[in-house]
Amino acid sequence: MVRALVLLALGGPETPGPAPSGRAPCRVLYARTFGSPPEPGTPPRQRLRRKEQLLAVARQVASQCRLLQSSSARPLSPQLPQLPDDPIPLQDAPGGLFQLPPGDPFPERVTVAWLSVVAVALALVCDPQENLSLAEITLRRLAPRLLHSLHLLGPGADVLLRPEVADGLLDRLLPHGEMLFLNQHFLQAVDRELGIKIVR
């Protein structure tokens, strides 16, 4: 079971800001949690706690991306290409896995699978016994489709996400947090239904 999905802007090294080393902090562009819905009248403190959990995951993913990029000597570009006209290089997109211990930030131990594409990253927070090969396949199917719903607001990594497209996509490809084995015909049908054009 997938506990949460987080799409984040990694933050470029050349953008001035209050973060250490002059690096712009990562920013959550879109997040969705799965599981039992919150009870009516959920206190604001619990909602704030959930946001803090997802931001903690985003920071860990950004840290993993920076570590991998520094070891491969491939600098992170702070610029996003014109999406979705430019093809998304998923064949060479770096990714990885890491575990978060209980209480940091989730009460139980979880595994995070992540994939970095251009200046954004996508992460799935999974139960520790989840099929990690399927998690990687799911990430590589979701990434170009979620990036299709990004629109540039100007130079740099300022983007706007169309949440209705992201929600519709997750309802079909990750229903209730369940990862599915999907064939190409089903993916093409979903793309047509949502008006997504994926470069093959």
Number of C-alpha atoms within 10 A of each C-alpha: 19 23 19 20 25 21 25 24 26 30 22 20 17 13 15 12 12 10 12 8 10 13 16 19 20 22 17 20 18 19 19 15 17 16 12 7 7 10 7 6 6 9 10 9 9 11 12 10 12 15 14 13 16 23 19 15 25 26 17 16 28 23 14 18 23 17 12 16 14 12 10 9 9 10 13 19 17 20 15 20 17 11 15 18 11 9 13 21 12 16 7 9 13 16 20 15 17 14 15 18 13 11 11 14 18 17 10 12 15 24 20 24 23 27 22 26 22 18 20 26 27 28 26 27 28 23 18 16 9 16 12 16 10 13 23 19 14 19 22 20 15 18 20 21 20 21 20 21 18 21 16 15 10 9 11 16 21 14 16 13 17 15 15 11 18 21 15 15 20 18 13 13 20 19 14 16 21 17 17 14 9 12 8 8 9 12 14 14 12 16 15 12 11 15 11 19 14 15 11 5
